[in-house]
Amino acid sequence: MSMVEHVIIDGNNLLHTLREHAPIAAVGRETMVRLIERWEKTSGCEVTLIFDGPAPRGGLNKQLSPEGLRVRFSAPATADDLIVAMIRDEKDPTRLRVVTSDKAIRHAAGYRKCRCTDSVSFVGELFPPERASQAAPQLPDEKPAEVQPDDAERWKQAFGGDDAPFDGFEAMLH
């Protein structure tokens, strides 16, 4: 039986690195999740992406947790604590690969003989040279380019249909 490599990604750490080093602009969590999802499909690895804090509610949670990609939120602990616990609890740490630039996590991974990849190097894997110029067109926009009439009407009903501009100062006086 061949053991599939399990890649644990420090989500917030990678997100900050992507914002500095990715060949595309304005990388948010949703874009990063799609990039990792695409990478996972081509790599043959299992991926667990760990973010700090509580899981978002509703639609955002679904956007950040596509089918096939394991996305976890660390609350009430920190993502670092959760990643270190996953490293400690892994029965076969040689099948783990940890993606982070955090020194404490890298130390814990090294102690258990896990493979480590720093976040800058992993950005290079997400955008191989032959695909870097194609990366932006392959990703759909995070937000719809236009609002559908039925959506606009539903939003007006939910948030008020007054088309008058919002005057926050006036609202504070009442």
KEFINU-68915 format. One record per residue (C-alpha): residue number from 1; x, y, z; residue in one letter. Coordinates in steps of 0.02 Angstrom, whole numbers, plus 32768, in hexadecimal, padded with zeros to 4 digits. Example, Ala and Ser with C-alpha at 12.3 -4.5 7.8 and 13.67 -1.06 7.14 Angstrom:
<atoms>
ATOM seq   c1   c2   c3 type
ATOM   1 8267 7F1F 8186    a
ATOM   2 82AC 7FCB 8165    s
</atoms>
This chain:
<atoms>
ATOM seq   c1   c2   c3 type
ATOM   1 8000 8000 8000    m
ATOM   2 804B 80A7 7FCD    s
ATOM   3 8039 8136 8046    m
ATOM   4 7FF9 81D7 7FFB    v
ATOM   5 8057 8271 8036    e
ATOM   6 7FEE 82DC 80AB    h
ATOM   7 8014 8396 809B    v
ATOM   8 7FE4 8406 812C    i
ATOM   9 7FE1 84BE 80FC    i
ATOM  10 7FEB 854E 8177    d
ATOM  11 7F62 85B4 8121    g
ATOM  12 7F80 8661 8169    n
ATOM  13 803C 8651 8154    n
ATOM  14 8028 861F 809C    l
ATOM  15 7FA7 86A7 807D    l
ATOM  16 801F 872F 80B7    h
ATOM  17 80A8 86E5 804A    t
ATOM  18 8035 86DB 7FB2    l
ATOM  19 8009 8792 7FC6    r
ATOM  20 80C2 87BD 7FBA    e
ATOM  21 8100 873D 7F3B    h
ATOM  22 8072 8700 7ECB    a
ATOM  23 8071 8736 7E14    p
ATOM  24 7FBA 8768 7E26    i
ATOM  25 7F70 87FD 7E81    a
ATOM  26 7EFB 8804 7F16    a
ATOM  27 7F06 8753 7F59    v
ATOM  28 7E81 872F 7FDB    g
ATOM  29 7E55 8690 8038    r
ATOM  30 7DDA 8656 7FB2    e
ATOM  31 7E5A 866A 7F26    t
ATOM  32 7EDD 8612 7F8E    m
ATOM  33 7E66 8581 7FB0    v
ATOM  34 7E46 856E 7EF5    r
ATOM  35 7F01 8572 7ECF    l
ATOM  36 7F21 84EA 7F51    i
ATOM  37 7E8D 8485 7F13    e
ATOM  38 7ED6 848B 7E61    r
ATOM  39 7F83 845C 7EA4    w
ATOM  40 7F3B 83CB 7F0A    e
ATOM  41 7EE7 837F 7E70    k
ATOM  42 7F89 837F 7E0D    t
ATOM  43 7FFD 834C 7E9C    s
ATOM  44 7FA6 82AE 7ED5    g
ATOM  45 7FBA 82E5 7F8A    c
ATOM  46 7F3A 82F4 8015    e
ATOM  47 7F33 83A7 8052    v
ATOM  48 7EF7 83F0 80F7    t
ATOM  49 7EF2 84AE 80FA    l
ATOM  50 7EEE 84FA 81A9    i
ATOM  51 7EB2 85AB 81CD    f
ATOM  52 7EB3 8609 8271    d
ATOM  53 7E0F 862F 82C7    g
ATOM  54 7D5C 85F2 82BA    p
ATOM  55 7D0F 85AF 821A    a
ATOM  56 7CAC 8630 81B9    p
ATOM  57 7BF1 8616 81AC    r
ATOM  58 7B83 85F4 8117    g
ATOM  59 7BBA 860E 8065    g
ATOM  60 7C6B 8647 808F    l
ATOM  61 7C8A 85A3 80EB    n
ATOM  62 7C53 8543 804F    k
ATOM  63 7CC3 85AE 7FDF    q
ATOM  64 7D59 858E 804F    l
ATOM  65 7D38 84D3 805D    s
ATOM  66 7D2A 848A 7FAE    p
ATOM  67 7D05 83D0 7F9D    e
ATOM  68 7DA3 8369 7FA8    g
ATOM  69 7E0D 83EB 8002    l
ATOM  70 7E12 83E1 80C0    r
ATOM  71 7E08 848E 810B    v
ATOM  72 7E0C 84A1 81C8    r
ATOM  73 7DFC 8537 8239    f
ATOM  74 7E5B 8533 82DD    s
ATOM  75 7DE7 8589 835A    a
ATOM  76 7DF4 8588 83EF    p
ATOM  77 7EAE 855D 83D7    a
ATOM  78 7F27 85AE 835D    t
ATOM  79 7F4D 8564 82B3    a
ATOM  80 8001 854B 82ED    d
ATOM  81 7FC6 84E4 8382    d
ATOM  82 7F53 847C 8315    l
ATOM  83 7FDD 845A 8294    i
ATOM  84 805A 8429 831C    v
ATOM  85 7FD8 83B4 8368    a
ATOM  86 7FB8 8364 82BC    m
ATOM  87 8073 834A 82A6    i
ATOM  88 8083 8300 8355    r
ATOM  89 7FED 828C 833E    d
ATOM  90 801A 824A 8290    e
ATOM  91 8040 818F 8297    k
ATOM  92 80B4 8198 81FF    d
ATOM  93 8104 8246 8201    p
ATOM  94 8172 821A 816A    t
ATOM  95 80D6 822A 80FD    r
ATOM  96 80B8 82DD 813B    l
ATOM  97 80F1 8378 80E2    r
ATOM  98 80D5 841E 813C    v
ATOM  99 80CB 84C2 80DD    v
ATOM 100 80F6 8557 814B    t
ATOM 101 817D 85D6 816D    s
ATOM 102 8156 85D6 8227    d
ATOM 103 81F2 85A1 8287    k
ATOM 104 8198 8549 8316    a
ATOM 105 8130 84DF 829F    i
ATOM 106 81C9 84B7 8234    r
ATOM 107 8225 8482 82D2    h
ATOM 108 8196 840E 8306    a
ATOM 109 8191 83C4 8257    a
ATOM 110 824C 83AB 8253    g
ATOM 111 824A 8356 82FE    y
ATOM 112 81CD 82D5 82B9    r
ATOM 113 822F 82C3 8215    k
ATOM 114 81A5 8311 81AB    c
ATOM 115 81D1 8364 8108    r
ATOM 116 81C3 8423 810F    c
ATOM 117 81AB 84A1 8085    t
ATOM 118 81B4 855C 80A8    d
ATOM 119 8122 85C4 8068    s
ATOM 120 8188 8622 7FE3    v
ATOM 121 81C1 857D 7F96    s
ATOM 122 810E 853C 7F97    f
ATOM 123 80D2 85D8 7F3B    v
ATOM 124 814B 85A1 7EB3    g
ATOM 125 80F3 84F9 7EAC    e
ATOM 126 8049 854E 7E9D    l
ATOM 127 808C 85B7 7E0D    f
ATOM 128 810A 854F 7DAB    p
ATOM 129 8168 85BA 7D2C    p
ATOM 130 810E 8571 7C95    e
ATOM 131 8064 8593 7CE5    r
ATOM 132 8084 8636 7D42    a
ATOM 133 804C 86A3 7CB1    s
ATOM 134 7FAD 863A 7C9F    q
ATOM 135 7F7F 863B 7D58    a
ATOM 136 7F0D 86D3 7D5D    a
ATOM 137 7E9D 86A4 7CC9    p
ATOM 138 7E82 85F4 7D0F    q
ATOM 139 7E37 8636 7DB0    l
ATOM 140 7D85 8678 7DAE    p
ATOM 141 7D63 871F 7E00    d
ATOM 142 7D43 8718 7EBB    e
ATOM 143 7CAF 878C 7EA5    k
ATOM 144 7C2F 878D 7E18    p
ATOM 145 7C54 880D 7D91    a
ATOM 146 7BA0 8843 7D88    e
ATOM 147 7B09 883C 7DF9    v
ATOM 148 7A74 87D9 7DBA    q
ATOM 149 79CC 8836 7DC4    p
ATOM 150 797E 87B5 7E39    d
ATOM 151 7A16 87C1 7EAD    d
ATOM 152 7A0A 887E 7EB2    a
ATOM 153 7951 8876 7EDD    e
ATOM 154 796F 87F5 7F66    r
ATOM 155 79FA 8863 7FB0    w
ATOM 156 798A 88FC 7FAC    k
ATOM 157 7905 889D 800C    q
ATOM 158 7983 8858 8089    a
ATOM 159 79E4 88FA 80A5    f
ATOM 160 7964 897E 807E    g
ATOM 161 792D 89BE 7FD5    g
ATOM 162 7953 8A75 7FF6    d
ATOM 163 79BE 8AB4 7F66    d
ATOM 164 79EF 8B51 7FC4    a
ATOM 165 7AA9 8B59 7FE7    p
ATOM 166 7AD9 8B24 8096    f
ATOM 167 7B0A 8BB3 8106    d
ATOM 168 7B5C 8B65 819D    g
ATOM 169 7B6A 8C0B 81F8    f
ATOM 170 7AAF 8C2C 81E7    e
ATOM 171 7A8A 8B7C 8224    a
ATOM 172 7AF0 8B9A 82C2    m
ATOM 173 7A89 8C33 82EE    l
ATOM 174 79E4 8BD4 82F3    h
</atoms>
